[in-house]
Amino acid sequence: MGGRPVEPSAAEERITGPAGWQRALLGFLVGAAIGAAIGLVLPRDDGPRRPPRSA
């Protein structure tokens, strides 16, 4: 029983990223935030699309 103590391997000390579904969710949220920011900053070229009111 007097062997060497078990040391953690390099794989156990490695910092891992999020799992697949977490990465997909994070990508979707980042894309939605960037799209919302672009939509708020850029002006509309064609103006409002409401039809004229008839009395």
C-alpha positions as CSV (number, residue, x, y, z in Angstrom):
1,M,0.0,0.0,0.0
2,G,2.9,2.3,0.2
3,G,3.0,3.6,-3.4
4,R,3.2,7.1,-4.8
5,P,0.3,9.5,-3.9
6,V,-2.2,10.0,-6.7
7,E,-1.6,13.3,-8.4
8,P,-4.2,15.1,-10.5
9,S,-3.7,14.7,-14.2
10,A,-3.3,17.6,-16.6
11,A,-6.9,17.0,-17.9
12,E,-8.4,17.5,-14.5
13,E,-6.7,20.8,-14.0
14,R,-7.7,22.1,-17.5
15,I,-10.4,24.7,-17.6
16,T,-13.2,23.6,-19.9
17,G,-15.7,25.7,-21.8
18,P,-19.5,25.4,-21.7
19,A,-21.2,22.3,-23.0
20,G,-22.8,22.2,-26.5
21,W,-26.3,23.4,-25.6
22,Q,-24.8,26.1,-23.3
23,R,-22.6,27.3,-26.1
24,A,-25.6,27.4,-28.5
25,L,-27.7,29.3,-26.1
26,L,-24.8,31.7,-25.4
27,G,-24.3,32.3,-29.1
28,F,-28.0,32.9,-29.6
29,L,-28.1,35.5,-26.8
30,V,-25.0,37.3,-28.0
31,G,-26.4,37.4,-31.6
32,A,-29.7,38.7,-30.4
33,A,-28.0,41.4,-28.3
34,I,-25.9,42.5,-31.3
35,G,-28.9,42.5,-33.6
36,A,-30.9,44.6,-31.2
37,A,-28.0,47.1,-30.8
38,I,-27.7,47.4,-34.6
39,G,-31.4,47.8,-35.0
40,L,-31.5,50.6,-32.5
41,V,-28.5,52.4,-34.0
42,L,-29.0,52.2,-37.7
43,P,-31.8,54.4,-39.3
44,R,-34.5,53.1,-41.5
45,D,-34.1,54.0,-45.1
46,D,-37.7,53.6,-46.3
47,G,-39.4,55.5,-43.5
48,P,-42.7,54.5,-41.8
49,R,-44.9,51.9,-43.6
50,R,-48.3,53.0,-42.2
51,P,-50.9,53.6,-44.9
52,P,-52.4,57.1,-45.0
53,R,-55.6,57.5,-42.9
54,S,-58.8,58.0,-44.9
55,A,-61.6,59.9,-43.3
